[in-house]
Amino acid sequence: GEYLASECQTCHQAGCADEGIPSIIAWPEDDFVIAMHAYKQELRPHPVMQMMAKRLNGEEIAALAAYFGGLE
Protein backbone atom coordinates (compact mmCIF):
# COMPACT_ATOMS: atom_id res chain seq x y z
CA GLY A 1 0.00 0.00 0.00
CA GLU A 2 2.73 2.47 0.87
CA TYR A 3 4.35 2.06 -2.57
CA LEU A 4 1.06 2.77 -4.37
CA ALA A 5 0.18 5.63 -2.02
CA SER A 6 2.65 8.04 -3.59
CA GLU A 7 0.36 8.49 -6.60
CA CYS A 8 -2.62 9.16 -4.33
CA GLN A 9 -0.64 11.69 -2.34
CA THR A 10 -0.01 13.75 -5.46
CA CYS A 11 -3.49 15.20 -4.92
CA HIS A 12 -4.54 13.85 -1.50
CA GLN A 13 -1.95 15.50 0.72
CA ALA A 14 -0.34 13.52 3.54
CA GLY A 15 -1.56 16.03 6.13
CA CYS A 16 -5.19 16.13 7.15
CA ALA A 17 -5.82 19.54 5.55
CA ASP A 18 -8.88 19.57 3.26
CA GLU A 19 -8.44 22.30 0.68
CA GLY A 20 -10.93 21.10 -1.94
CA ILE A 21 -9.52 17.58 -2.13
CA PRO A 22 -10.64 15.42 0.79
CA SER A 23 -8.13 13.79 3.07
CA ILE A 24 -7.95 10.00 2.91
CA ILE A 25 -5.83 9.66 6.04
CA ALA A 26 -7.38 7.37 8.69
CA TRP A 27 -10.37 6.47 6.53
CA PRO A 28 -12.10 3.26 7.61
CA GLU A 29 -10.83 0.52 5.29
CA ASP A 30 -14.31 -0.65 4.25
CA ASP A 31 -15.33 2.90 3.26
CA PHE A 32 -12.13 3.34 1.21
CA VAL A 33 -12.67 0.05 -0.64
CA ILE A 34 -16.33 0.85 -1.36
CA ALA A 35 -15.46 4.31 -2.66
CA MET A 36 -12.67 3.04 -4.92
CA HIS A 37 -14.85 0.30 -6.41
CA ALA A 38 -17.61 2.87 -7.00
CA TYR A 39 -15.12 5.01 -8.94
CA LYS A 40 -13.90 1.94 -10.82
CA GLN A 41 -17.48 1.11 -11.87
CA GLU A 42 -18.19 4.80 -12.68
CA LEU A 43 -20.90 4.97 -10.01
CA ARG A 44 -19.13 7.96 -8.43
CA PRO A 45 -18.49 10.82 -10.85
CA HIS A 46 -14.93 12.10 -11.03
CA PRO A 47 -12.92 11.43 -14.21
CA VAL A 48 -9.49 11.47 -12.53
CA MET A 49 -10.54 9.16 -9.70
CA GLN A 50 -12.29 6.84 -12.18
CA MET A 51 -9.10 6.61 -14.24
CA MET A 52 -6.96 5.95 -11.17
CA ALA A 53 -9.33 3.33 -9.74
CA LYS A 54 -9.60 1.46 -13.05
CA ARG A 55 -5.82 0.96 -13.02
CA LEU A 56 -5.97 -0.83 -9.66
CA ASN A 57 -6.98 -4.41 -8.98
CA GLY A 58 -8.85 -5.50 -5.85
CA GLU A 59 -5.69 -6.47 -3.99
CA GLU A 60 -4.09 -3.08 -4.67
CA ILE A 61 -7.23 -1.25 -3.51
CA ALA A 62 -7.24 -3.31 -0.31
CA ALA A 63 -3.55 -2.56 0.24
CA LEU A 64 -4.17 1.19 -0.16
CA ALA A 65 -7.15 0.99 2.20
CA ALA A 66 -5.02 -0.72 4.85
CA TYR A 67 -2.18 1.77 4.41
CA PHE A 68 -4.29 4.93 4.59
CA GLY A 69 -6.53 3.44 7.29
CA GLY A 70 -3.50 2.96 9.51
CA LEU A 71 -2.24 6.54 9.21
CA GLU A 72 -3.17 9.30 11.59
Secondary structure, DSSP 8 states (H G I E B T S, - for coil): -HHHHHHHTTTS-SSS--SSS---TT--HHHHHHHHHHHHTT-S--HHHHHHHHT--HHHHHHHHHHHHT--
